Amino acid sequence: MRRLACAAAAGAVLFSGPACASVTLLAKGVLNGAADLSGLSGNLENGLPANILGGLGSGLAYAGGNRFIAVPDRGPNATAYDSKIDDTTSYIARFHALDIAITAAAPGSALPFTVTPKLVGTTLLSSTTPLVYGSGAGLGVGAGAPPQNNAGTYYFTGRSDNYGAGLSTNPADARFDPESVRVSNDGKSVFVSDEYGPYVRQFDSQTGTLIKTFTLPDNLAVSNLQPVGNDEIAGNTSGRTANKGMEGLAITPDGKSLVGIMQANLIQDPKGTLRIVKIDIATGATQEFAYKLTTGSGVSDIVAINDHQFLVDERDGNGLGDGSKAKVKQVFQIDLNGAADITALSGAAAAAATPVTKAGTPFADLVAALGALGIKPADVPAKIEGMTFGQDVSYNGELYHTLYLANDNDFVPDVAGPNQFFVFGFTDADLRSYQAQSVAALPEAGTWMMMIAGFGLVGAAMRRQKVTVSFG
């Protein structure tokens, strides 16, 4: 069992637990397979199948027991075919239901546990009201509306030209690039953040039907929309950077607030100063706070420790899939208490405002943990993007909470490796302020059943299941 030690960070007294913990890499696992359970047939514009499986680690959310929800991003645009639309396709936005069993590894294994992911369902995301799709004129492709649309069902897709007039946050736009997902406490809905808007949208967890699009501040949006990301960057002076919108999303354990984080700085803000957006689910009221990068080039996800403290997945773009060596895949602890609301600020003023408190050393370091197992930096996935808390486990009589990390393999497993999952364990002593979210059992969907392999339901709700293993 590999334990990562690090020194206490300056300013640790601002946290109710250690600013830098010693956490344990407990397990790692792989989900293989070429097709999802969407039931889609036929091919996308680039010739790949509409039910292609991949990119599962863009977003990962715990849903109780062994159940997790995963979202792929806008689809297999790593396969080149039409640069005029950034190689995007009419891949329909979706989320997958996974059962991820964590069990004792065989004696003598490098890690004490193993995780075995199983795909048990796929749900497509749609709106009951019409959405705006591109015509494809002059772009070398046909219209952007997917053929699966019908009266009363309009699907969100990854096509970059599926937008209309106005700001990029127009709720009628069909283009959607999911990057993070969270489950409501009652299990009836999922919240998904994206990079195109940026958007935060709420969907019915059983049908995938849109419930609500939250209204985000205009300073996050761009006004000059283009099918090519680089053109959008060049044509705007404010708003989110193309393909680096709201990459991460957390839900507080009480289920009352969503907290999103941008992958990179807004166009109007200095490099290294990112924005966190807190959303009151009931009222839609928002606040913005500044987050300062440490060594990573951006942020990929955020999870809630409690109502004001969070873990943030900060990373570079290096590693397997990029043809380079991974350096930064680190998780930092932050605290929103005391940070200034920078909604009305931009540029130097936003950067100068009091940011969120951030521990000076990482809570967890995936590159270091895998390196201790002999895994070279070039073999560490470049895009570690999904992060969530998971089941509790017991190892040699000590209780560990779990933190899952997952990769986005861009639908190209031959280049970026398979869909991988990495599990860190931590104790109450490591993170004394940790509060687990209690998620009610998700309702059954037409494409998947509530099957909790080896554990079963716990009462009416799927609570955090404790898995016990004890060996030397």
DOLUM-672687 format. One record per residue (C-alpha): residue number from 1; residue in three letters; x, y, z. Coordinates in Angstrom, 2 decimals. Layout:
(pt NUM, 'ala', (X, Y, Z))
...
***
This chain:
(pt 1, 'met', (0.00, 0.00, 0.00))
(pt 2, 'arg', (1.68, 3.18, -1.22))
(pt 3, 'arg', (1.43, 6.12, 1.18))
(pt 4, 'leu', (2.43, 9.60, 0.03))
(pt 5, 'ala', (4.04, 11.84, 2.59))
(pt 6, 'cys', (4.33, 15.60, 2.32))
(pt 7, 'ala', (5.21, 18.48, 4.57))
(pt 8, 'ala', (2.63, 20.69, 6.25))
(pt 9, 'ala', (1.80, 23.75, 4.20))
(pt 10, 'ala', (2.06, 27.32, 5.30))
(pt 11, 'gly', (-1.31, 28.65, 6.39))
(pt 12, 'ala', (-2.57, 25.21, 7.35))
(pt 13, 'val', (-4.34, 26.67, 10.37))
(pt 14, 'leu', (-7.00, 28.03, 8.02))
(pt 15, 'phe', (-8.18, 24.48, 7.36))
(pt 16, 'ser', (-10.02, 22.25, 9.81))
(pt 17, 'gly', (-7.84, 19.35, 8.66))
(pt 18, 'pro', (-4.20, 19.19, 7.58))
(pt 19, 'ala', (-3.46, 21.38, 4.55))
(pt 20, 'cys', (-1.35, 18.56, 3.17))
(pt 21, 'ala', (-2.40, 15.03, 3.97))
(pt 22, 'ser', (-0.76, 11.65, 3.65))
(pt 23, 'val', (-3.05, 9.73, 1.34))
(pt 24, 'thr', (-2.86, 6.19, 0.02))
(pt 25, 'leu', (-3.17, 4.84, -3.50))
(pt 26, 'leu', (-5.49, 1.89, -2.92))
(pt 27, 'ala', (-6.40, 0.59, -6.35))
(pt 28, 'lys', (-6.53, 1.09, -10.08))
(pt 29, 'gly', (-8.66, -0.47, -12.78))
(pt 30, 'val', (-9.65, -0.33, -16.45))
(pt 31, 'leu', (-12.93, -0.32, -18.37))
(pt 32, 'asn', (-12.59, -1.71, -21.86))
(pt 33, 'gly', (-15.15, -2.02, -24.62))
(pt 34, 'ala', (-15.93, -0.42, -27.96))
(pt 35, 'ala', (-19.67, 0.26, -27.71))
(pt 36, 'asp', (-21.89, 1.88, -25.10))
(pt 37, 'leu', (-25.49, 0.96, -24.19))
(pt 38, 'ser', (-27.21, 3.87, -25.93))
(pt 39, 'gly', (-28.81, 1.64, -28.55))
(pt 40, 'leu', (-27.70, 4.05, -31.29))
(pt 41, 'ser', (-26.84, 2.65, -34.70))
(pt 42, 'gly', (-25.14, 4.06, -37.76))
(pt 43, 'asn', (-22.07, 6.25, -38.02))
(pt 44, 'leu', (-21.11, 9.81, -37.19))
(pt 45, 'glu', (-19.86, 12.27, -39.79))
(pt 46, 'asn', (-16.29, 11.02, -39.33))
(pt 47, 'gly', (-17.27, 7.41, -39.95))
(pt 48, 'leu', (-17.05, 6.26, -36.33))
(pt 49, 'pro', (-20.05, 4.51, -34.77))
(pt 50, 'ala', (-22.65, 6.65, -33.00))
(pt 51, 'asn', (-22.48, 4.34, -29.96))
(pt 52, 'ile', (-18.70, 4.52, -29.61))
(pt 53, 'leu', (-17.49, 4.13, -26.02))
(pt 54, 'gly', (-14.76, 6.39, -24.69))
(pt 55, 'gly', (-13.83, 9.54, -22.83))
(pt 56, 'leu', (-15.60, 8.30, -19.69))
(pt 57, 'gly', (-13.30, 10.18, -17.34))
(pt 58, 'ser', (-14.32, 13.66, -18.47))
(pt 59, 'gly', (-16.63, 13.66, -15.46))
(pt 60, 'leu', (-17.29, 11.13, -12.70))
(pt 61, 'ala', (-19.87, 11.26, -9.88))
(pt 62, 'tyr', (-20.59, 8.91, -7.02))
(pt 63, 'ala', (-24.20, 7.74, -6.75))
(pt 64, 'gly', (-24.06, 5.42, -3.72))
(pt 65, 'gly', (-23.16, 1.76, -3.23))
(pt 66, 'asn', (-21.11, 0.69, -6.23))
(pt 67, 'arg', (-22.90, 3.05, -8.63))
(pt 68, 'phe', (-21.12, 5.89, -10.43))
(pt 69, 'ile', (-22.22, 8.24, -13.20))
(pt 70, 'ala', (-19.68, 9.16, -15.90))
(pt 71, 'val', (-19.87, 11.66, -18.76))
(pt 72, 'pro', (-17.85, 11.65, -21.97))
(pt 73, 'asp', (-17.20, 15.06, -23.53))
(pt 74, 'arg', (-18.35, 16.32, -26.94))
(pt 75, 'gly', (-17.32, 13.15, -28.73))
(pt 76, 'pro', (-14.54, 11.66, -30.86))
(pt 77, 'asn', (-13.15, 14.87, -32.34))
(pt 78, 'ala', (-9.59, 13.56, -31.92))
(pt 79, 'thr', (-10.29, 11.73, -35.19))
(pt 80, 'ala', (-9.58, 14.30, -37.89))
(pt 81, 'tyr', (-11.99, 14.73, -40.79))
(pt 82, 'asp', (-13.11, 18.42, -41.06))
(pt 83, 'ser', (-11.07, 21.21, -39.47))
(pt 84, 'lys', (-13.79, 23.78, -40.32))
(pt 85, 'ile', (-15.83, 22.46, -37.42))
(pt 86, 'asp', (-12.90, 21.42, -35.21))
(pt 87, 'asp', (-13.50, 17.80, -36.29))
(pt 88, 'thr', (-16.61, 17.70, -34.08))
(pt 89, 'thr', (-19.54, 15.45, -34.93))
(pt 90, 'ser', (-23.23, 15.02, -34.13))
(pt 91, 'tyr', (-22.25, 12.74, -31.23))
(pt 92, 'ile', (-25.19, 12.95, -28.82))
(pt 93, 'ala', (-24.37, 14.07, -25.28))
(pt 94, 'arg', (-24.91, 11.28, -22.74))
(pt 95, 'phe', (-24.08, 9.92, -19.36))
(pt 96, 'his', (-23.14, 6.37, -18.44))
(pt 97, 'ala', (-24.06, 4.37, -15.37))
(pt 98, 'leu', (-21.17, 2.31, -14.05))
(pt 99, 'asp', (-20.92, -0.25, -11.31))
(pt 100, 'ile', (-17.40, -0.09, -9.92))
(pt 101, 'ala', (-16.76, -2.88, -7.44))
(pt 102, 'ile', (-13.78, -2.46, -5.13))
(pt 103, 'thr', (-12.47, -5.73, -3.78))
(pt 104, 'ala', (-9.39, -7.13, -2.10))
(pt 105, 'ala', (-6.49, -7.73, -4.43))
(pt 106, 'ala', (-4.65, -11.03, -4.46))
(pt 107, 'pro', (-1.96, -11.41, -1.79))
(pt 108, 'gly', (1.34, -9.99, -2.97))
(pt 109, 'ser', (-0.27, -7.44, -5.28))
(pt 110, 'ala', (1.26, -3.99, -5.54))
(pt 111, 'leu', (-1.97, -2.41, -4.27))
(pt 112, 'pro', (-4.35, -3.73, -1.58))
(pt 113, 'phe', (-7.53, -3.38, -3.65))
(pt 114, 'thr', (-8.65, -3.70, -7.22))
(pt 115, 'val', (-11.54, -1.92, -8.93))
(pt 116, 'thr', (-13.63, -3.60, -11.61))
(pt 117, 'pro', (-15.76, -1.13, -13.60))
(pt 118, 'lys', (-18.80, -2.41, -15.47))
(pt 119, 'leu', (-20.95, -0.39, -17.86))
(pt 120, 'val', (-24.62, -0.95, -16.95))
(pt 121, 'gly', (-26.45, 1.81, -18.82))
(pt 122, 'thr', (-26.29, 4.82, -21.13))
(pt 123, 'thr', (-28.72, 7.75, -21.10))
(pt 124, 'leu', (-28.92, 10.34, -23.89))
(pt 125, 'leu', (-29.40, 14.03, -23.04))
(pt 126, 'ser', (-32.23, 15.92, -24.71))
(pt 127, 'ser', (-34.64, 18.85, -24.51))
(pt 128, 'thr', (-38.41, 18.76, -24.96))
(pt 129, 'thr', (-38.27, 22.19, -26.64))
(pt 130, 'pro', (-36.49, 22.85, -29.96))
(pt 131, 'leu', (-32.77, 23.59, -29.95))
(pt 132, 'val', (-30.64, 25.57, -32.40))
(pt 133, 'tyr', (-28.57, 23.48, -34.82))
(pt 134, 'gly', (-26.14, 24.61, -37.50))
(pt 135, 'ser', (-26.99, 24.28, -41.18))
(pt 136, 'gly', (-23.53, 23.01, -42.08))
(pt 137, 'ala', (-23.40, 25.47, -45.00))
(pt 138, 'gly', (-19.82, 26.12, -46.13))
(pt 139, 'leu', (-18.41, 23.72, -43.55))
(pt 140, 'gly', (-18.26, 20.57, -45.63))
(pt 141, 'val', (-20.95, 18.79, -43.62))
(pt 142, 'gly', (-24.72, 18.48, -43.52))
(pt 143, 'ala', (-27.04, 20.07, -41.00))
(pt 144, 'gly', (-26.17, 19.59, -37.34))
(pt 145, 'ala', (-29.48, 18.20, -36.11))
(pt 146, 'pro', (-29.02, 14.50, -35.29))
(pt 147, 'pro', (-31.30, 12.10, -37.19))
(pt 148, 'gln', (-32.57, 10.71, -33.88))
(pt 149, 'asn', (-34.52, 13.94, -33.20))
(pt 150, 'asn', (-38.31, 13.76, -33.25))
(pt 151, 'ala', (-41.20, 15.94, -32.15))
(pt 152, 'gly', (-40.66, 16.70, -28.48))
(pt 153, 'thr', (-37.14, 15.22, -28.33))
(pt 154, 'tyr', (-34.19, 17.35, -29.40))
(pt 155, 'tyr', (-30.75, 16.03, -28.57))
(pt 156, 'phe', (-27.70, 17.96, -27.43))
(pt 157, 'thr', (-24.61, 17.19, -29.51))
(pt 158, 'gly', (-20.92, 17.95, -29.78))
(pt 159, 'arg', (-21.11, 19.75, -33.15))
(pt 160, 'ser', (-19.31, 23.08, -32.72))
(pt 161, 'asp', (-21.60, 24.91, -35.20))
(pt 162, 'asn', (-24.83, 24.14, -33.31))
(pt 163, 'tyr', (-25.45, 27.66, -32.02))
(pt 164, 'gly', (-27.58, 30.70, -32.80))
(pt 165, 'ala', (-27.46, 34.43, -32.13))
(pt 166, 'gly', (-26.44, 36.04, -28.86))
(pt 167, 'leu', (-24.02, 35.02, -26.17))
(pt 168, 'ser', (-22.47, 31.56, -25.97))
(pt 169, 'thr', (-24.66, 30.90, -22.90))
(pt 170, 'asn', (-27.87, 31.00, -24.96))
(pt 171, 'pro', (-29.86, 28.10, -23.43))
(pt 172, 'ala', (-31.37, 27.21, -26.83))
(pt 173, 'asp', (-28.02, 26.26, -28.38))
(pt 174, 'ala', (-27.71, 22.54, -29.04))
(pt 175, 'arg', (-23.92, 22.35, -28.78))
(pt 176, 'phe', (-22.86, 20.85, -25.49))
(pt 177, 'asp', (-19.45, 19.71, -24.28))
(pt 178, 'pro', (-19.96, 17.89, -20.94))
(pt 179, 'glu', (-16.97, 18.03, -18.61))
(pt 180, 'ser', (-18.26, 17.28, -15.11))
(pt 181, 'val', (-21.29, 15.67, -13.52))
(pt 182, 'arg', (-22.90, 15.50, -10.08))
(pt 183, 'val', (-25.95, 13.69, -8.73))
(pt 184, 'ser', (-28.65, 15.42, -6.68))
(pt 185, 'asn', (-29.20, 14.23, -3.12))
(pt 186, 'asp', (-32.62, 12.80, -4.00))
(pt 187, 'gly', (-31.13, 10.91, -6.96))
(pt 188, 'lys', (-33.73, 12.30, -9.35))
(pt 189, 'ser', (-31.45, 14.53, -11.38))
(pt 190, 'val', (-27.89, 15.00, -12.55))
(pt 191, 'phe', (-26.10, 18.31, -13.02))
(pt 192, 'val', (-23.66, 18.65, -15.92))
(pt 193, 'ser', (-21.22, 21.50, -16.63))
(pt 194, 'asp', (-19.74, 22.17, -20.05))
(pt 195, 'glu', (-17.13, 24.15, -21.98))
(pt 196, 'tyr', (-19.14, 25.59, -24.86))
(pt 197, 'gly', (-21.35, 27.97, -22.87))
(pt 198, 'pro', (-20.21, 27.56, -20.29))
(pt 199, 'tyr', (-23.40, 25.85, -19.18))
(pt 200, 'val', (-24.61, 24.16, -16.03))
(pt 201, 'arg', (-27.63, 22.06, -16.90))
(pt 202, 'gln', (-29.89, 19.83, -14.83))
(pt 203, 'phe', (-31.28, 16.64, -16.37))
(pt 204, 'asp', (-33.73, 14.00, -15.22))
(pt 205, 'ser', (-31.59, 11.05, -14.10))
(pt 206, 'gln', (-34.03, 8.51, -15.51))
(pt 207, 'thr', (-34.87, 9.98, -18.92))
(pt 208, 'gly', (-31.99, 12.38, -19.60))
(pt 209, 'thr', (-34.52, 15.14, -20.31))
(pt 210, 'leu', (-33.47, 18.73, -19.58))
(pt 211, 'ile', (-35.00, 20.16, -16.42))
(pt 212, 'lys', (-33.21, 23.49, -16.21))
(pt 213, 'thr', (-30.33, 25.52, -17.60))
(pt 214, 'phe', (-28.86, 27.77, -14.92))
(pt 215, 'thr', (-28.28, 31.39, -15.88))
(pt 216, 'leu', (-24.58, 32.13, -15.44))
(pt 217, 'pro', (-22.98, 35.60, -15.35))
(pt 218, 'asp', (-22.43, 37.18, -18.78))
(pt 219, 'asn', (-18.74, 37.77, -18.04))
(pt 220, 'leu', (-18.17, 34.02, -18.53))
(pt 221, 'ala', (-19.63, 34.04, -22.06))
(pt 222, 'val', (-18.27, 35.03, -25.46))
(pt 223, 'ser', (-20.29, 37.08, -27.95))
(pt 224, 'asn', (-18.51, 36.21, -31.21))
(pt 225, 'leu', (-19.26, 32.53, -31.71))
(pt 226, 'gln', (-17.31, 30.47, -34.24))
(pt 227, 'pro', (-17.17, 26.74, -35.15))
(pt 228, 'val', (-13.38, 26.76, -34.71))
(pt 229, 'gly', (-12.09, 27.31, -31.19))
(pt 230, 'asn', (-9.03, 29.35, -32.20))
(pt 231, 'asp', (-11.26, 31.70, -34.17))
(pt 232, 'glu', (-13.43, 32.24, -31.10))
(pt 233, 'ile', (-10.40, 33.12, -29.01))
(pt 234, 'ala', (-9.18, 35.61, -31.61))
(pt 235, 'gly', (-12.63, 37.16, -32.05))
(pt 236, 'asn', (-13.44, 37.93, -28.41))
(pt 237, 'thr', (-12.04, 40.19, -25.71))
(pt 238, 'ser', (-13.88, 38.66, -22.76))
(pt 239, 'gly', (-15.43, 35.40, -21.64))
(pt 240, 'arg', (-14.27, 31.84, -21.38))
(pt 241, 'thr', (-11.37, 30.59, -23.44))
(pt 242, 'ala', (-12.52, 28.22, -26.20))
(pt 243, 'asn', (-12.49, 24.57, -25.08))
(pt 244, 'lys', (-11.56, 25.66, -21.55))
(pt 245, 'gly', (-14.89, 26.56, -20.03))
(pt 246, 'met', (-16.47, 25.11, -16.89))
(pt 247, 'glu', (-14.37, 21.99, -16.61))
(pt 248, 'gly', (-15.24, 21.07, -13.02))
(pt 249, 'leu', (-18.43, 20.93, -10.96))
(pt 250, 'ala', (-19.07, 20.08, -7.31))
(pt 251, 'ile', (-22.24, 19.71, -5.28))
(pt 252, 'thr', (-22.13, 20.48, -1.56))
(pt 253, 'pro', (-23.03, 17.57, 0.75))
(pt 254, 'asp', (-26.27, 19.28, 1.75))
(pt 255, 'gly', (-27.29, 19.33, -1.91))
(pt 256, 'lys', (-28.01, 23.06, -1.87))
(pt 257, 'ser', (-25.14, 24.51, -3.93))
(pt 258, 'leu', (-23.21, 23.77, -7.10))
(pt 259, 'val', (-19.63, 25.01, -7.38))
(pt 260, 'gly', (-18.10, 25.13, -10.85))
(pt 261, 'ile', (-14.54, 25.95, -11.82))
(pt 262, 'met', (-13.18, 27.15, -15.15))
(pt 263, 'gln', (-10.34, 25.19, -16.71))
(pt 264, 'ala', (-8.33, 28.30, -17.56))
(pt 265, 'asn', (-8.46, 32.04, -17.01))
(pt 266, 'leu', (-11.14, 34.09, -18.73))
(pt 267, 'ile', (-9.90, 36.05, -21.74))
(pt 268, 'gln', (-10.07, 39.29, -19.72))
(pt 269, 'asp', (-8.19, 37.87, -16.71))
(pt 270, 'pro', (-4.46, 37.27, -16.21))
(pt 271, 'lys', (-3.03, 33.84, -16.87))
(pt 272, 'gly', (-3.08, 31.66, -13.77))
(pt 273, 'thr', (-6.16, 33.30, -12.22))
(pt 274, 'leu', (-9.18, 31.03, -12.68))
(pt 275, 'arg', (-12.77, 31.63, -11.64))
(pt 276, 'ile', (-14.90, 29.52, -9.32))
(pt 277, 'val', (-18.66, 30.02, -9.66))
(pt 278, 'lys', (-20.95, 29.11, -6.77))
(pt 279, 'ile', (-24.61, 28.58, -7.67))
(pt 280, 'asp', (-27.53, 28.41, -5.26))
(pt 281, 'ile', (-29.63, 25.60, -6.75))
(pt 282, 'ala', (-32.94, 26.90, -5.38))
(pt 283, 'thr', (-32.57, 30.57, -6.37))
(pt 284, 'gly', (-29.95, 30.50, -9.12))
(pt 285, 'ala', (-27.95, 33.24, -7.37))
(pt 286, 'thr', (-24.24, 33.15, -8.18))
(pt 287, 'gln', (-20.92, 34.29, -6.71))
(pt 288, 'glu', (-17.45, 34.20, -8.27))
(pt 289, 'phe', (-14.11, 33.63, -6.55))
(pt 290, 'ala', (-10.50, 33.60, -7.74))
(pt 291, 'tyr', (-8.42, 30.43, -7.78))
(pt 292, 'lys', (-4.65, 30.63, -8.32))
(pt 293, 'leu', (-2.88, 27.87, -10.21))
(pt 294, 'thr', (0.18, 26.34, -8.56))
(pt 295, 'thr', (2.12, 24.27, -11.10))
(pt 296, 'gly', (-0.58, 22.97, -13.43))
(pt 297, 'ser', (-1.72, 24.58, -16.67))
(pt 298, 'gly', (-5.39, 24.24, -15.76))
(pt 299, 'val', (-8.04, 22.63, -13.58))
(pt 300, 'ser', (-10.18, 19.63, -14.50))
(pt 301, 'asp', (-12.54, 18.94, -11.59))
(pt 302, 'ile', (-13.65, 19.91, -8.11))
(pt 303, 'val', (-15.38, 17.97, -5.30))
(pt 304, 'ala', (-16.94, 19.27, -2.10))
(pt 305, 'ile', (-15.50, 18.36, 1.28))
(pt 306, 'asn', (-18.26, 20.38, 2.98))
(pt 307, 'asp', (-20.14, 23.60, 2.18))
(pt 308, 'his', (-17.00, 25.75, 1.90))
(pt 309, 'gln', (-13.99, 23.44, 1.46))
(pt 310, 'phe', (-13.15, 21.55, -1.72))
(pt 311, 'leu', (-10.57, 19.40, -3.46))
(pt 312, 'val', (-9.40, 20.63, -6.88))
(pt 313, 'asp', (-7.82, 18.51, -9.62))
(pt 314, 'glu', (-4.99, 20.62, -11.09))
(pt 315, 'arg', (-2.98, 19.21, -13.98))
(pt 316, 'asp', (-0.84, 19.79, -17.03))
(pt 317, 'gly', (-1.64, 18.35, -20.46))
(pt 318, 'asn', (1.34, 16.01, -20.55))
(pt 319, 'gly', (1.44, 12.26, -20.51))
(pt 320, 'leu', (-0.02, 9.30, -22.36))
(pt 321, 'gly', (-2.00, 10.58, -25.32))
(pt 322, 'asp', (0.12, 13.70, -25.68))
(pt 323, 'gly', (3.39, 11.95, -26.47))
(pt 324, 'ser', (5.12, 13.61, -23.52))
(pt 325, 'lys', (5.90, 12.94, -19.87))
(pt 326, 'ala', (3.32, 13.75, -17.21))
(pt 327, 'lys', (4.45, 16.10, -14.46))
(pt 328, 'val', (1.41, 17.60, -12.73))
(pt 329, 'lys', (-1.65, 15.54, -11.80))
(pt 330, 'gln', (-2.25, 16.91, -8.33))
(pt 331, 'val', (-5.19, 17.47, -5.99))
(pt 332, 'phe', (-5.24, 20.58, -3.80))
(pt 333, 'gln', (-7.44, 21.51, -0.85))
(pt 334, 'ile', (-9.10, 24.95, -0.92))
(pt 335, 'asp', (-11.45, 27.01, 1.24))
(pt 336, 'leu', (-13.92, 29.60, -0.07))
(pt 337, 'asn', (-14.38, 31.25, 3.32))
(pt 338, 'gly', (-12.80, 34.69, 3.32))
(pt 339, 'ala', (-12.42, 34.92, -0.47))
(pt 340, 'ala', (-13.66, 38.05, -2.24))
(pt 341, 'asp', (-16.58, 37.93, -4.67))
(pt 342, 'ile', (-15.01, 38.99, -7.98))
(pt 343, 'thr', (-18.14, 38.89, -10.15))
(pt 344, 'ala', (-17.91, 42.63, -10.85))
(pt 345, 'leu', (-14.12, 42.61, -11.26))
(pt 346, 'ser', (-11.92, 41.74, -14.23))
(pt 347, 'gly', (-8.29, 41.78, -15.25))
(pt 348, 'ala', (-5.78, 42.96, -12.70))
(pt 349, 'ala', (-8.52, 43.88, -10.21))
(pt 350, 'ala', (-9.84, 40.31, -10.19))
(pt 351, 'ala', (-6.32, 38.93, -9.80))
(pt 352, 'ala', (-5.57, 41.30, -6.91))
(pt 353, 'ala', (-8.70, 40.42, -4.93))
(pt 354, 'thr', (-8.43, 37.94, -2.07))
(pt 355, 'pro', (-8.49, 34.46, -3.67))
(pt 356, 'val', (-9.69, 31.21, -2.15))
(pt 357, 'thr', (-7.34, 29.84, 0.48))
(pt 358, 'lys', (-5.26, 27.04, -1.00))
(pt 359, 'ala', (-2.95, 24.54, 0.67))
(pt 360, 'gly', (0.64, 25.00, -0.40))
(pt 361, 'thr', (1.27, 21.31, -1.06))
(pt 362, 'pro', (-0.91, 18.71, -2.77))
(pt 363, 'phe', (-3.43, 16.54, -0.99))
(pt 364, 'ala', (-2.66, 13.80, -3.53))
(pt 365, 'asp', (-0.16, 13.40, -6.38))
(pt 366, 'leu', (-1.00, 10.79, -9.01))
(pt 367, 'val', (2.29, 10.99, -10.91))
(pt 368, 'ala', (4.26, 10.34, -7.73))
(pt 369, 'ala', (1.93, 7.53, -6.62))
(pt 370, 'leu', (2.12, 5.73, -9.95))
(pt 371, 'gly', (5.84, 6.34, -10.16))
(pt 372, 'ala', (6.26, 4.43, -6.91))
(pt 373, 'leu', (4.68, 1.46, -8.71))
(pt 374, 'gly', (7.17, 1.73, -11.56))
(pt 375, 'ile', (4.78, 3.45, -13.96))
(pt 376, 'lys', (6.71, 5.96, -16.04))
(pt 377, 'pro', (5.48, 9.57, -16.48))
(pt 378, 'ala', (5.01, 8.92, -20.22))
(pt 379, 'asp', (2.49, 6.19, -19.31))
(pt 380, 'val', (0.42, 8.35, -16.94))
(pt 381, 'pro', (-2.74, 9.51, -18.78))
(pt 382, 'ala', (-2.43, 13.11, -19.93))
(pt 383, 'lys', (-6.06, 13.98, -19.20))
(pt 384, 'ile', (-6.91, 13.15, -15.60))
(pt 385, 'glu', (-10.27, 14.90, -15.58))
(pt 386, 'gly', (-12.91, 13.08, -13.52))
(pt 387, 'met', (-12.87, 13.15, -9.71))
(pt 388, 'thr', (-15.33, 12.01, -7.06))
(pt 389, 'phe', (-15.51, 10.60, -3.57))
(pt 390, 'gly', (-16.57, 6.95, -3.41))
(pt 391, 'gln', (-17.17, 3.99, -1.11))
(pt 392, 'asp', (-15.57, 3.70, 2.31))
(pt 393, 'val', (-13.23, 0.75, 2.76))
(pt 394, 'ser', (-11.56, -0.90, 5.72))
(pt 395, 'tyr', (-7.94, -1.95, 5.45))
(pt 396, 'asn', (-6.34, -3.84, 8.34))
(pt 397, 'gly', (-8.93, -2.46, 10.71))
(pt 398, 'glu', (-8.62, 1.19, 9.68))
(pt 399, 'leu', (-11.43, 3.06, 7.89))
(pt 400, 'tyr', (-10.55, 4.86, 4.67))
(pt 401, 'his', (-12.70, 7.19, 2.64))
(pt 402, 'thr', (-11.99, 7.02, -1.09))
(pt 403, 'leu', (-11.27, 9.54, -3.83))
(pt 404, 'tyr', (-11.60, 8.33, -7.43))
(pt 405, 'leu', (-9.75, 9.86, -10.38))
(pt 406, 'ala', (-10.44, 8.97, -14.02))
(pt 407, 'asn', (-9.01, 9.86, -17.41))
(pt 408, 'asp', (-10.49, 11.19, -20.64))
(pt 409, 'asn', (-8.92, 9.10, -23.40))
(pt 410, 'asp', (-10.46, 11.18, -26.23))
(pt 411, 'phe', (-12.02, 8.02, -27.72))
(pt 412, 'val', (-8.58, 6.94, -28.98))
(pt 413, 'pro', (-7.48, 4.08, -26.67))
(pt 414, 'asp', (-4.68, 3.12, -29.06))
(pt 415, 'val', (-3.13, 6.53, -28.44))
(pt 416, 'ala', (-4.28, 7.66, -24.99))
(pt 417, 'gly', (-4.81, 4.28, -23.37))
(pt 418, 'pro', (-8.03, 2.76, -22.01))
(pt 419, 'asn', (-10.58, 4.31, -19.65))
(pt 420, 'gln', (-8.71, 4.12, -16.34))
(pt 421, 'phe', (-9.73, 4.63, -12.72))
(pt 422, 'phe', (-7.42, 5.37, -9.80))
(pt 423, 'val', (-8.52, 5.22, -6.16))
(pt 424, 'phe', (-6.88, 7.08, -3.30))
(pt 425, 'gly', (-7.77, 6.45, 0.33))
(pt 426, 'phe', (-7.70, 8.92, 3.20))
(pt 427, 'thr', (-8.67, 8.83, 6.86))
(pt 428, 'asp', (-10.58, 11.20, 9.11))
(pt 429, 'ala', (-7.21, 12.32, 10.45))
(pt 430, 'asp', (-6.19, 13.33, 6.92))
(pt 431, 'leu', (-9.34, 15.35, 6.27))
(pt 432, 'arg', (-11.23, 16.00, 9.50))
(pt 433, 'ser', (-13.76, 18.33, 7.86))
(pt 434, 'tyr', (-14.95, 15.76, 5.30))
(pt 435, 'gln', (-18.72, 15.30, 5.02))
(pt 436, 'ala', (-20.09, 12.58, 2.76))
(pt 437, 'gln', (-22.95, 13.39, 0.41))
(pt 438, 'ser', (-25.91, 11.06, 0.94))
(pt 439, 'val', (-27.46, 10.16, -2.42))
(pt 440, 'ala', (-30.84, 8.44, -2.62))
(pt 441, 'ala', (-31.20, 5.49, -4.95))
(pt 442, 'leu', (-31.38, 6.60, -8.56))
(pt 443, 'pro', (-34.70, 5.66, -10.22))
(pt 444, 'glu', (-34.55, 2.84, -12.72))
(pt 445, 'ala', (-34.09, 3.90, -16.33))
(pt 446, 'gly', (-35.26, 2.06, -19.40))
(pt 447, 'thr', (-31.71, 1.17, -20.41))
(pt 448, 'trp', (-30.32, 0.10, -17.06))
(pt 449, 'met', (-31.35, -1.52, -13.80))
(pt 450, 'met', (-30.24, -0.79, -10.27))
(pt 451, 'met', (-27.72, -3.61, -9.92))
(pt 452, 'ile', (-25.25, -3.15, -7.10))
(pt 453, 'ala', (-22.83, -5.99, -7.67))
(pt 454, 'gly', (-21.91, -7.81, -4.48))
(pt 455, 'phe', (-23.38, -5.22, -2.10))
(pt 456, 'gly', (-27.10, -4.61, -2.69))
(pt 457, 'leu', (-29.23, -1.67, -1.67))
(pt 458, 'val', (-28.92, -0.33, 1.85))
(pt 459, 'gly', (-32.42, 0.61, 2.94))
(pt 460, 'ala', (-34.15, 3.18, 0.74))
(pt 461, 'ala', (-30.94, 4.99, -0.07))
(pt 462, 'met', (-27.64, 3.87, -1.55))
(pt 463, 'arg', (-25.32, 4.97, 1.21))
(pt 464, 'arg', (-21.55, 4.84, 1.24))
(pt 465, 'gln', (-20.78, 1.15, 1.48))
(pt 466, 'lys', (-17.84, 0.00, 3.55))
(pt 467, 'val', (-15.68, -2.69, 1.96))
(pt 468, 'thr', (-13.47, -4.60, 4.36))
(pt 469, 'val', (-10.20, -6.33, 3.62))
(pt 470, 'ser', (-7.41, -7.35, 5.96))
(pt 471, 'phe', (-4.11, -8.90, 5.02))
(pt 472, 'gly', (-0.45, -8.20, 5.53))
***
